[in-house]
Structures are given as structure tokens and as C-alpha cells.
């Protein structure tokens, strides 16, 4: 069992670091899975371990993305909680 966090990484490439208050155009927008606990749960499952993950994810597209990852990687989602503006659902 892994108790940890899930995070979604939203990244974009820019040619240089922006100056204070400056906006730059970016390219190569990516959405990636992340979170130390999530990465650990998926890594252990890929190594063949039976893994349950205890985490709270948002009730939004990013939360659904996480659940899809866990299903694909065979991580048990019994203890995944959904968070939606002050309320929880399992």
C-alpha cells in the first residue's frame, strides 16, 4: 500500500526565462502524470507488486486521467477519494 499524492504536470517550452511581469509565447504543451506517491505506486505495479494507492484526486479531467493511469497500470483504486469543493466521494 502506498499513501501519497497525485499531481498533474502542465509544461510548455519557451525560448528563455521570462523577465518579471513578462509574458512569453510557448510551444510543445504537455500534460504529464506526477506526484511522488503516484509515481511510486505505478513503479511498484510495473515491477509486478500488488499495489493499493491511498490518495485524494480532484473530480475533474485530471482526476479522471489519474484513474485511467491506475487502471492501465493495475493499481488498486479502492482507496482513491474524489475531492469536489469541500465534499468527498468514494
Residue frames as qw, qx, qy, qz and C-alpha x, y, z in Angstrom:
[[0.000, 0.890, 0.455, 0.000, 0.00, 0.00, 0.00],
 [0.397, 0.148, 0.014, 0.906, 1.22, 3.46, -0.93],
 [0.094, -0.865, -0.426, 0.250, -0.10, 6.62, 0.75],
 [0.427, -0.183, 0.223, 0.857, 0.83, 9.66, -1.25],
 [0.243, 0.668, 0.114, -0.694, -0.06, 12.39, -3.68],
 [0.570, 0.438, 0.562, 0.409, -1.02, 12.77, -7.30],
 [0.023, 0.717, -0.040, -0.696, -0.18, 15.85, -9.33],
 [0.686, 0.598, 0.362, 0.203, -0.62, 16.70, -12.98],
 [0.410, -0.430, 0.243, 0.766, 2.34, 18.37, -14.65],
 [0.465, 0.831, 0.304, 0.012, 1.45, 21.08, -17.18],
 [0.491, -0.489, 0.304, 0.654, 4.55, 22.14, -19.08],
 [0.550, 0.817, 0.170, 0.035, 5.41, 24.26, -22.08],
 [0.698, -0.035, 0.130, 0.704, 8.68, 25.16, -23.79],
 [0.106, 0.985, 0.068, -0.115, 9.86, 28.76, -24.02],
 [0.686, 0.583, -0.184, 0.394, 13.00, 30.10, -25.67],
 [0.311, 0.328, -0.488, 0.747, 14.22, 31.81, -22.48],
 [0.261, -0.477, -0.692, 0.475, 13.16, 32.59, -18.92],
 [0.016, 0.826, 0.368, 0.427, 10.67, 35.46, -18.76],
 [0.195, 0.251, -0.346, 0.883, 11.57, 38.71, -17.06],
 [0.029, 0.359, 0.686, -0.632, 9.44, 39.95, -14.16],
 [0.383, 0.559, 0.308, -0.668, 5.92, 40.66, -15.45],
 [0.263, 0.429, -0.598, -0.623, 6.73, 39.46, -18.97],
 [0.831, 0.203, 0.433, -0.283, 4.61, 37.02, -20.95],
 [0.012, -0.442, 0.763, 0.472, 6.27, 34.74, -23.49],
 [0.834, 0.224, -0.196, -0.465, 4.74, 32.55, -26.17],
 [0.460, -0.375, 0.804, -0.042, 5.36, 28.88, -25.60],
 [0.695, 0.284, -0.505, -0.427, 5.18, 25.70, -27.62],
 [0.480, 0.164, -0.855, 0.108, 5.13, 21.98, -27.01],
 [0.552, -0.377, 0.293, -0.684, 2.37, 21.99, -24.37],
 [0.496, 0.048, -0.867, 0.019, 2.34, 18.73, -22.40],
 [0.686, -0.461, 0.171, -0.537, 0.21, 17.18, -19.71],
 [0.517, 0.272, -0.796, 0.159, 2.01, 14.51, -17.67],
 [0.782, -0.509, -0.351, -0.076, 1.32, 12.27, -14.69],
 [0.301, 0.501, -0.522, 0.621, 3.16, 13.09, -11.50],
 [0.646, -0.607, 0.148, -0.438, 3.26, 13.08, -7.73],
 [0.018, 0.524, -0.831, 0.185, 5.75, 11.19, -5.61],
 [0.574, -0.032, 0.726, -0.378, 3.21, 8.71, -4.25],
 [0.786, 0.496, 0.104, -0.354, 1.63, 8.16, -7.64],
 [0.464, 0.664, -0.581, -0.072, 5.00, 7.56, -9.28],
 [0.186, -0.374, 0.871, -0.258, 5.92, 5.09, -6.53],
 [0.707, 0.163, 0.551, -0.411, 2.62, 3.18, -6.82],
 [0.757, 0.593, -0.107, -0.254, 2.89, 2.91, -10.59],
 [0.258, 0.653, -0.711, 0.039, 6.57, 1.93, -10.44],
 [0.386, -0.236, 0.840, -0.299, 5.90, -0.85, -7.93],
 [0.782, 0.342, 0.366, -0.370, 2.98, -2.14, -10.02],
 [0.617, 0.678, -0.356, -0.180, 5.19, -2.19, -13.11],
 [0.069, 0.519, -0.838, 0.154, 7.66, -4.33, -11.17],
 [0.530, -0.099, -0.819, -0.197, 4.89, -6.84, -10.50],
 [0.038, -0.080, -0.730, 0.677, 3.80, -5.88, -6.97],
 [0.181, -0.674, -0.684, -0.211, 0.15, -5.82, -5.94],
 [0.208, 0.013, -0.215, 0.954, -0.35, -2.15, -5.08],
 [0.106, -0.816, -0.568, -0.027, -3.18, -0.22, -3.44],
 [0.295, 0.259, -0.045, 0.919, -2.90, 3.55, -3.57],
 [0.202, -0.751, -0.542, 0.318, -4.41, 5.87, -0.93],
 [0.241, -0.017, 0.176, 0.954, -4.85, 9.32, -2.43],
 [0.256, 0.725, 0.477, -0.426, -7.36, 12.10, -2.94],
 [0.301, 0.092, 0.516, 0.797, -7.82, 13.33, -6.52],
 [0.275, 0.287, 0.074, -0.915, -9.98, 16.07, -7.96],
 [0.516, 0.470, 0.709, -0.100, -13.33, 15.29, -9.51],
 [0.320, 0.804, -0.153, -0.478, -12.22, 16.76, -12.83],
 [0.800, 0.547, -0.238, -0.064, -10.41, 15.78, -16.03],
 [0.194, 0.637, -0.698, 0.264, -7.08, 15.47, -14.21],
 [0.562, -0.253, 0.669, -0.415, -8.59, 13.14, -11.61],
 [0.899, 0.313, 0.171, -0.254, -10.09, 11.01, -14.38],
 [0.551, 0.675, -0.487, 0.062, -6.69, 10.97, -16.07],
 [0.172, -0.511, 0.772, -0.337, -5.14, 9.63, -12.84],
 [0.767, -0.005, 0.521, -0.375, -7.80, 6.91, -12.52],
 [0.830, 0.521, -0.123, -0.154, -7.18, 5.86, -16.11],
 [0.274, 0.659, -0.674, 0.190, -3.47, 5.58, -15.37],
 [0.410, -0.338, 0.752, -0.389, -4.09, 3.43, -12.30],
 [0.873, 0.223, 0.286, -0.325, -6.48, 1.15, -14.19],
 [0.706, 0.628, -0.326, -0.034, -3.97, 0.75, -17.04],
 [0.223, 0.583, -0.711, 0.324, -1.13, 0.04, -14.60],
 [0.726, -0.273, -0.628, -0.063, -3.21, -2.33, -12.42],
 [0.108, 0.160, -0.559, 0.806, -3.01, -0.18, -9.28],
 [0.221, -0.549, -0.802, 0.081, -5.90, -0.88, -6.90],
 [0.024, -0.376, -0.055, -0.925, -8.09, 2.24, -6.63],
 [0.456, -0.557, -0.694, 0.011, -10.29, 1.08, -3.74],
 [0.430, -0.635, -0.333, 0.549, -8.88, 3.85, -1.52],
 [0.233, 0.173, 0.243, 0.926, -8.84, 6.67, -4.06],
 [0.032, 0.691, 0.560, -0.457, -11.08, 9.52, -2.84],
 [0.277, 0.571, 0.394, 0.665, -12.57, 12.19, -5.10],
 [0.200, -0.459, -0.330, 0.800, -12.44, 15.79, -3.91],
 [0.113, 0.574, 0.514, 0.627, -15.02, 18.30, -5.08],
 [0.092, -0.548, 0.039, -0.830, -15.16, 21.69, -3.32],
 [0.325, -0.376, 0.525, -0.691, -15.34, 20.56, 0.27],
 [0.880, -0.056, 0.236, -0.408, -17.09, 17.24, -0.26],
 [0.080, -0.419, 0.889, 0.166, -15.67, 13.77, -0.70],
 [0.899, 0.149, 0.019, -0.411, -16.97, 10.76, -2.58],
 [0.386, -0.391, 0.820, 0.162, -15.52, 7.30, -2.86]]
